[in-house]
């Protein structure tokens, strides 16, 4: 059965500080990174994978492997199975410098979120909410790695998933609700972008004499 611990634990920012001390030197593959973080659970790893999309600290080509890895993590979590990584994902390498940049981004983000986040309510411990949280994160991950050269199409799903994952780690039901609201608004934004894009394509085709 899917469960979330209700015992006292370190704040997420403190966990990140401890993890940084255990990282190996040099480049690290996603497979190695998942092993390092396996004892801390799925949510913390997802949060780390979301860091490049929260502010302009870009790791070129990262949205596809990171997005797929988040989906695989949530599927493994829902099935209570060990994570299996295909070679093209598991062998994706990140430099130690970039990993430390990711942690730096997260520390700044948590500096704001942990001021407003605290244990509240009990939604985070309900099995149906944990499942819904995971399924919605999978859906938002699909949006994340869509190759759209449009502003905020990485940031908005990443921020929504961050709130959903952090709500479980920090045991904050209010933050979980806020994450769902942000995810719904993100979905509306993507639908709007898609609609505008289709209209632009149709207008362009009509302009050059192609009727559809």
Buried (B, 14 or more C-beta within 10 A) or exposed (E): EBEBEEEEEEBBBEBBEEBEEEBEEEEBBBBBBBEBBEEBBBBBBBBBBBBBBBEEEEBEEBBBBBBBBBBBBBBBBBEEEEBEBEEEBBEBEBEEEBBEBBBBBBBBBBEEBBEEBEEBBEBBBBEEBBBBBBEBBBBBBEBBBBEBEEEBBBBBBBBBBBBBBBBBBBBBBBBBBBBBEBBEEBBEBBEEBEEEEEEEEEEEEEEEEEEE
